Amino acid sequence: MMNSIRLIALTSLAAAVSLAPVAKADEWNKQTVLTISETIQLPNATLQPGTYTLKLLDSQSDRHVVQVFDKDEKHLITTILAVPNYRLQPTGKSKFSFWEVPAGTPPALRAWFYPGDNFGQEFVYPKNISSQIAASAKMAVPTTTAQSAEEYKSAPITATNETGASSSLDTNTYKPIESANETAKAEPAPPTPEPVVTPEPTPTPAPQAAEPAPEPQPVPVPTELPQTASSVPLIGLAGIVSLLAFFALRSNRVKA
């Protein structure tokens, strides 16, 4: 339940923060205008809803000290020590990220990225605040004992974990996630291979018994015998008999 409340608070804050670089922003000091609609926590100050100006301290030796002014830059509100923070994908707008904090606590500003920059500013918190943030975020938080801009030049920076213990922090290689209130992009899980379905073999139909050939039908016997002889020989025979009779009669007449 508490995690849900934290996420809701951080989501609403992301929608409430309006960021717009100054029209003639100086690339050297990274001057940026920040407008918020609810209270946020800084390492050594609390910002009420309103408009503020952030820029880097004009220093050749230390490029990780941030100054926070009022809207018109007439009043310096606070000076913050920072360490480098790195992001893989720069954007065309200023980007602020926040720590996850206990419910009921103003969101704690974590990092600031100027448009187009890979490197940004990771804010360093005093021990009493970093311990609370680390316990809620479950990760180490950069910590300092410095209280002024002058002390920032020589104060050591350590890391406070969720148990409140301190350890050394290598500011040259410190690369935390960009934002505690943003869900890190997880690598897509490899697709679950679909089970290979082996089709069941189609049963071969049993060969059907060949139908017996039909028995031959008996040839019908004709009622009349076919005429196998021609009438021409009979006519010839009759002619020969007639000739023999003719000659016999003639022979008898001659004798008489």
C-alpha positions as semicolon CSV with decimal commas, in nm:
position;residue;x (nm);y (nm);z (nm)
1;M;0,000;0,000;0,000
2;M;0,284;0,236;0,092
3;N;0,460;0,172;-0,240
4;S;0,140;0,256;-0,425
5;I;0,110;0,586;-0,236
6;R;0,472;0,670;-0,323
7;L;0,424;0,594;-0,689
8;I;0,105;0,803;-0,703
9;A;0,282;1,094;-0,539
10;L;0,578;1,074;-0,776
11;T;0,354;1,043;-1,081
12;S;0,156;1,349;-0,982
13;L;0,479;1,538;-0,926
14;A;0,608;1,449;-1,272
15;A;0,289;1,597;-1,416
16;A;0,319;1,907;-1,198
17;V;0,678;2,003;-1,284
18;S;0,710;2,234;-1,581
19;L;1,059;2,270;-1,726
20;A;1,169;2,529;-1,979
21;P;1,525;2,641;-2,053
22;V;1,571;3,019;-2,063
23;A;1,538;3,159;-2,415
24;K;1,899;3,275;-2,410
25;A;2,033;3,006;-2,181
26;D;2,406;3,016;-2,133
27;E;2,569;2,685;-2,230
28;W;2,836;2,754;-1,971
29;N;2,617;2,780;-1,662
30;K;2,327;2,562;-1,794
31;Q;2,071;2,822;-1,676
32;T;1,728;2,660;-1,653
33;V;1,386;2,773;-1,527
34;L;1,196;2,529;-1,305
35;T;0,824;2,572;-1,226
36;I;0,663;2,343;-0,967
37;S;0,306;2,320;-0,836
38;E;0,386;2,137;-0,511
39;T;0,661;2,133;-0,250
40;I;0,987;1,949;-0,328
41;Q;1,289;1,867;-0,111
42;L;1,645;1,979;-0,190
43;P;1,954;1,870;0,009
44;N;1,953;2,185;0,222
45;A;1,628;2,365;0,140
46;T;1,261;2,309;0,062
47;L;1,107;2,470;-0,245
48;Q;0,746;2,579;-0,226
49;P;0,524;2,589;-0,538
50;G;0,652;2,857;-0,772
51;T;0,917;2,935;-1,035
52;Y;1,292;2,912;-0,977
53;T;1,615;2,947;-1,172
54;L;1,894;2,687;-1,156
55;K;2,246;2,725;-1,290
56;L;2,596;2,599;-1,227
57;L;2,834;2,797;-1,007
58;D;3,067;3,006;-1,222
59;S;3,382;2,808;-1,146
60;Q;3,657;2,678;-1,371
61;S;3,764;2,409;-1,124
62;D;3,433;2,260;-1,007
63;R;3,151;2,204;-1,254
64;H;2,925;2,023;-1,006
65;V;2,798;2,297;-0,775
66;V;2,440;2,408;-0,845
67;Q;2,288;2,739;-0,740
68;V;1,913;2,786;-0,696
69;F;1,769;3,139;-0,732
70;D;1,423;3,288;-0,723
71;K;1,245;3,354;-1,051
72;D;1,415;3,690;-1,113
73;E;1,758;3,573;-0,990
74;K;1,758;3,845;-0,728
75;H;1,785;3,608;-0,433
76;L;2,011;3,306;-0,395
77;I;1,803;3,041;-0,216
78;T;2,064;2,766;-0,177
79;T;2,383;2,615;-0,315
80;I;2,396;2,239;-0,373
81;L;2,692;2,004;-0,412
82;A;2,652;1,745;-0,689
83;V;2,835;1,456;-0,851
84;P;2,823;1,350;-1,217
85;N;2,525;1,145;-1,329
86;Y;2,521;0,981;-1,670
87;R;2,234;0,896;-1,905
88;L;2,243;0,704;-2,231
89;Q;1,974;0,895;-2,418
90;P;1,988;1,278;-2,403
91;T;1,663;1,465;-2,470
92;G;1,587;1,807;-2,611
93;K;1,440;1,931;-2,282
94;S;1,563;1,980;-1,929
95;K;1,506;1,671;-1,719
96;F;1,463;1,640;-1,342
97;S;1,434;1,311;-1,156
98;F;1,329;1,241;-0,799
99;W;1,407;0,990;-0,527
100;E;1,143;0,759;-0,391
101;V;1,066;0,884;-0,040
102;P;0,842;0,780;0,252
103;A;0,473;0,863;0,218
104;G;0,390;1,212;0,339
105;T;0,740;1,343;0,264
106;P;0,801;1,598;-0,013
107;P;0,963;1,434;-0,317
108;A;1,341;1,470;-0,302
109;L;1,510;1,610;-0,613
110;R;1,772;1,364;-0,729
111;A;1,928;1,473;-1,060
112;W;1,915;1,746;-1,322
113;F;2,004;1,707;-1,690
114;Y;2,044;2,001;-1,925
115;P;1,899;1,959;-2,279
116;G;2,126;1,752;-2,502
117;D;2,374;1,661;-2,226
118;N;2,471;1,305;-2,142
119;F;2,616;1,413;-1,808
120;G;2,399;1,577;-1,547
121;Q;2,409;1,674;-1,179
122;E;2,335;1,414;-0,907
123;F;2,253;1,607;-0,586
124;V;2,440;1,515;-0,266
125;Y;2,231;1,507;0,054
126;P;2,331;1,552;0,419
127;K;2,348;1,240;0,634
128;N;2,013;1,280;0,811
129;I;1,819;1,309;0,483
130;S;2,023;1,060;0,277
131;S;1,959;0,791;0,541
132;Q;1,582;0,835;0,506
133;I;1,599;0,833;0,128
134;A;1,824;0,526;0,118
135;A;1,590;0,333;0,352
136;S;1,295;0,408;0,124
137;A;1,467;0,373;-0,214
138;K;1,667;0,063;-0,108
139;M;1,987;0,194;-0,265
140;A;2,287;0,407;-0,177
141;V;2,252;0,786;-0,176
142;P;2,546;1,033;-0,219
143;T;2,613;1,202;0,115
144;T;2,817;1,501;0,237
145;T;2,884;1,681;0,562
146;A;2,939;2,015;0,389
147;Q;2,710;2,302;0,486
148;S;2,833;2,585;0,262
149;A;2,966;2,647;-0,085
150;E;3,313;2,697;0,058
151;E;3,304;2,359;0,236
152;Y;3,191;2,189;-0,083
153;K;3,536;2,247;-0,232
154;S;3,703;2,008;0,013
155;A;3,428;1,806;0,184
156;P;3,444;1,432;0,115
157;I;3,149;1,263;-0,051
158;T;3,037;0,922;0,073
159;A;2,747;0,686;0,003
160;T;2,479;0,600;0,259
161;N;2,299;0,268;0,215
162;E;1,955;0,159;0,336
163;T;2,089;0,053;0,676
164;G;2,244;0,398;0,734
165;A;2,602;0,273;0,693
166;S;2,848;0,488;0,500
167;S;3,099;0,380;0,237
168;S;3,329;0,549;-0,009
169;L;3,188;0,684;-0,334
170;D;3,392;0,709;-0,652
171;T;3,256;1,028;-0,806
172;N;3,435;0,955;-1,133
173;T;3,245;0,635;-1,202
174;Y;2,918;0,695;-1,017
175;K;2,643;0,606;-1,265
176;P;2,310;0,550;-1,088
177;I;1,981;0,499;-1,266
178;E;1,854;0,825;-1,406
179;S;1,543;0,849;-1,194
180;A;1,395;0,673;-0,895
181;N;1,044;0,777;-0,995
182;E;1,073;0,634;-1,345
183;T;1,048;0,270;-1,426
184;A;1,373;0,143;-1,570
185;K;1,341;-0,003;-1,916
186;A;1,367;-0,377;-1,871
187;E;1,517;-0,592;-2,138
188;P;1,235;-0,770;-2,313
189;A;1,213;-1,125;-2,198
190;P;1,295;-1,373;-2,469
191;P;0,976;-1,503;-2,622
192;T;0,862;-1,829;-2,475
193;P;0,908;-2,090;-2,745
194;E;0,581;-2,237;-2,850
195;P;0,557;-2,607;-2,781
196;V;0,620;-2,815;-3,086
197;V;0,310;-3,016;-3,152
198;T;0,386;-3,338;-3,332
199;P;0,084;-3,432;-3,539
200;E;-0,049;-3,777;-3,469
201;P;0,006;-4,012;-3,761
202;T;-0,304;-4,060;-3,973
203;P;-0,408;-4,425;-3,948
204;T;-0,377;-4,609;-4,278
205;P;-0,717;-4,752;-4,373
206;A;-0,727;-5,131;-4,387
207;P;-0,730;-5,260;-4,744
208;Q;-1,080;-5,355;-4,852
209;A;-1,137;-5,708;-4,984
210;A;-1,164;-5,711;-5,362
211;E;-1,515;-5,779;-5,482
212;P;-1,540;-6,116;-5,668
213;A;-1,560;-6,083;-6,043
214;P;-1,915;-6,143;-6,174
215;E;-1,974;-6,493;-6,308
216;P;-2,001;-6,508;-6,690
217;Q;-2,355;-6,521;-6,812
218;P;-2,448;-6,829;-7,031
219;V;-2,473;-6,751;-7,403
220;P;-2,836;-6,798;-7,513
221;V;-2,885;-7,085;-7,765
222;P;-3,067;-6,964;-8,079
223;T;-3,401;-7,134;-8,149
224;E;-3,327;-7,153;-8,524
225;L;-3,009;-7,283;-8,670
226;P;-2,829;-7,030;-8,874
227;Q;-2,819;-7,071;-9,249
228;T;-2,465;-7,185;-9,316
229;A;-2,500;-7,282;-9,687
230;S;-2,592;-7,070;-9,986
231;S;-2,872;-7,160;-10,239
232;V;-2,640;-7,111;-10,540
233;P;-2,505;-7,475;-10,544
234;L;-2,861;-7,614;-10,549
235;I;-2,945;-7,408;-10,851
236;G;-2,634;-7,534;-11,028
237;L;-2,716;-7,895;-10,942
238;A;-3,069;-7,855;-11,079
239;G;-2,923;-7,721;-11,400
240;I;-2,692;-8,023;-11,443
241;V;-2,977;-8,267;-11,380
242;S;-3,185;-8,086;-11,644
243;L;-2,905;-8,109;-11,900
244;L;-2,859;-8,483;-11,835
245;A;-3,232;-8,541;-11,883
246;F;-3,227;-8,342;-12,208
247;F;-2,945;-8,544;-12,351
248;A;-3,109;-8,872;-12,247
249;L;-3,433;-8,785;-12,426
250;R;-3,251;-8,682;-12,741
251;S;-3,052;-9,001;-12,746
252;N;-3,375;-9,206;-12,733
253;R;-3,524;-9,012;-13,025
254;V;-3,224;-9,080;-13,246
255;K;-3,249;-9,454;-13,188
256;A;-3,613;-9,461;-13,277
